[in-house]
Amino acid sequence: EFLEQHKTMFIADISPMPVVIRNTFALPDLKKSPFSVLLIYDKKLANRIKPKENSDNIILVLLKDKKVTDIKVIHNIQEAF
């Protein structure tokens, strides 16, 4: 409900994942997810939105009319709102 209430989507970068692992384990698990997941297969696209710092933080990509307006790195969900 959280994602829908906040008009957000979960995006997963699966570009570095080996195809066998992706197809055998990751995709079947993602299909069982109770929410939609947008998958990034393209390394070039994934690199465009990755932060320069290597972290496990949340990357928030803001869109307006299907165009990226801002990319923020946040440490917790409270920073998003």
Residue frames as qw, qx, qy, qz and C-alpha x, y, z in Angstrom:
[[0.000, 0.884, 0.468, 0.000, 0.00, 0.00, 0.00],
 [0.366, -0.695, 0.061, 0.615, 2.87, 2.37, 0.74],
 [0.338, -0.076, 0.548, 0.762, 4.09, 2.54, -2.85],
 [0.072, 0.588, 0.684, 0.426, 0.62, 3.11, -4.24],
 [0.239, -0.858, -0.388, 0.237, -0.28, 5.73, -1.63],
 [0.296, -0.725, 0.180, 0.595, 2.83, 7.73, -2.45],
 [0.668, 0.729, 0.014, -0.150, 2.60, 7.27, -6.22],
 [0.131, -0.711, 0.674, 0.152, 5.96, 5.49, -6.28],
 [0.935, 0.248, -0.225, -0.117, 7.44, 2.44, -7.97],
 [0.693, -0.519, 0.464, 0.189, 10.09, 0.01, -6.85],
 [0.636, 0.697, -0.321, -0.080, 12.94, -0.18, -9.38],
 [0.812, -0.400, 0.390, 0.169, 15.50, -2.98, -9.30],
 [0.315, 0.749, -0.533, -0.234, 18.80, -2.89, -11.18],
 [0.910, -0.101, 0.403, -0.010, 19.36, -6.45, -12.36],
 [0.572, 0.770, -0.272, -0.071, 21.87, -5.52, -15.06],
 [0.037, 0.654, -0.750, 0.096, 24.93, -6.97, -13.29],
 [0.740, -0.147, 0.581, -0.305, 23.17, -10.24, -12.52],
 [0.070, -0.212, 0.891, 0.395, 24.22, -13.31, -14.57],
 [0.556, 0.016, -0.401, -0.728, 21.40, -14.40, -16.90],
 [0.544, -0.117, -0.831, -0.018, 21.16, -17.90, -15.41],
 [0.183, -0.222, -0.668, 0.687, 20.79, -16.54, -11.87],
 [0.279, 0.121, 0.018, -0.952, 18.37, -13.84, -13.02],
 [0.596, 0.000, -0.515, -0.616, 16.10, -16.23, -14.91],
 [0.561, -0.112, -0.816, 0.081, 16.29, -19.10, -12.42],
 [0.378, -0.369, -0.649, 0.547, 15.99, -17.26, -9.11],
 [0.051, -0.218, -0.168, 0.960, 15.44, -13.50, -9.30],
 [0.330, -0.068, -0.413, -0.846, 12.63, -13.21, -11.84],
 [0.496, -0.365, -0.769, -0.173, 10.45, -15.97, -10.35],
 [0.343, -0.403, -0.574, 0.625, 10.80, -14.35, -6.91],
 [0.032, 0.160, -0.015, -0.987, 10.00, -10.90, -8.26],
 [0.367, -0.228, -0.631, -0.644, 6.87, -12.23, -9.96],
 [0.468, -0.459, -0.742, 0.139, 5.59, -13.32, -6.52],
 [0.179, -0.060, -0.299, 0.935, 6.00, -9.79, -5.18],
 [0.082, 0.672, 0.691, -0.254, 2.77, -8.14, -3.99],
 [0.140, 0.861, 0.038, -0.488, 3.74, -4.96, -5.89],
 [0.740, 0.654, 0.042, 0.154, 5.00, -4.14, -9.36],
 [0.561, -0.581, 0.303, 0.505, 8.74, -3.94, -9.87],
 [0.536, 0.828, -0.136, -0.093, 10.32, -2.02, -12.73],
 [0.856, -0.238, 0.279, 0.364, 13.48, -3.85, -13.83],
 [0.208, 0.877, -0.355, -0.249, 16.59, -2.26, -15.30],
 [0.949, 0.095, 0.227, 0.195, 18.43, -4.65, -17.61],
 [0.569, 0.708, -0.031, 0.416, 20.66, -2.05, -19.30],
 [0.674, -0.322, -0.210, 0.631, 23.97, -1.23, -17.54],
 [0.248, 0.283, 0.118, 0.919, 24.18, 2.18, -19.23],
 [0.383, -0.646, -0.319, -0.578, 20.77, 3.17, -17.92],
 [0.747, -0.545, -0.338, 0.173, 21.57, 1.85, -14.45],
 [0.597, -0.083, -0.116, 0.789, 24.80, 3.85, -14.35],
 [0.036, 0.520, 0.203, 0.829, 22.93, 7.06, -15.16],
 [0.521, -0.676, -0.166, -0.495, 20.93, 6.90, -11.95],
 [0.809, -0.287, -0.370, 0.355, 23.48, 5.35, -9.58],
 [0.254, -0.962, 0.095, 0.010, 24.96, 7.72, -7.01],
 [0.442, 0.691, -0.516, 0.246, 28.69, 8.33, -7.07],
 [0.299, -0.481, 0.712, -0.416, 28.99, 7.04, -3.52],
 [0.518, -0.005, -0.842, -0.152, 28.77, 3.30, -3.03],
 [0.268, -0.132, 0.610, -0.734, 26.00, 2.77, -0.51],
 [0.065, -0.334, -0.939, -0.061, 22.87, 0.87, 0.38],
 [0.169, 0.341, 0.308, -0.872, 20.84, 4.05, 0.54],
 [0.460, 0.618, 0.631, -0.090, 17.59, 4.68, -1.29],
 [0.179, -0.078, 0.399, 0.896, 17.86, 6.36, -4.68],
 [0.298, 0.666, 0.552, -0.403, 14.82, 8.54, -5.30],
 [0.223, 0.080, 0.542, 0.806, 14.23, 9.43, -8.94],
 [0.260, 0.581, 0.429, -0.641, 11.65, 12.19, -9.38],
 [0.262, 0.246, 0.706, 0.610, 9.70, 12.36, -12.63],
 [0.314, 0.574, 0.284, -0.701, 7.41, 14.91, -14.20],
 [0.682, 0.597, -0.068, -0.418, 5.67, 14.10, -17.47],
 [0.979, 0.112, 0.100, 0.134, 7.85, 10.96, -17.75],
 [0.511, 0.662, -0.291, 0.465, 11.07, 13.00, -17.57],
 [0.687, -0.322, -0.400, 0.513, 13.63, 12.85, -14.78],
 [0.042, -0.920, -0.054, -0.385, 13.58, 16.11, -12.84],
 [0.215, -0.750, 0.526, -0.339, 15.83, 15.16, -9.94],
 [0.834, -0.011, -0.539, 0.120, 17.79, 12.26, -8.45],
 [0.334, -0.725, 0.382, -0.466, 18.29, 12.20, -4.68],
 [0.577, 0.057, -0.777, 0.246, 20.11, 9.80, -2.40],
 [0.524, -0.595, 0.123, -0.597, 18.23, 9.41, 0.86],
 [0.131, 0.323, -0.872, 0.343, 19.13, 7.47, 3.99],
 [0.140, 0.275, 0.880, -0.360, 15.63, 6.74, 5.22],
 [0.094, 0.566, 0.730, 0.372, 12.08, 7.07, 4.01],
 [0.159, -0.820, -0.378, 0.398, 11.38, 10.16, 6.14],
 [0.254, -0.459, 0.289, 0.801, 13.83, 12.15, 3.99],
 [0.197, 0.274, 0.744, 0.577, 11.71, 11.49, 0.91],
 [0.139, -0.752, -0.567, -0.307, 8.72, 13.41, 2.22]]
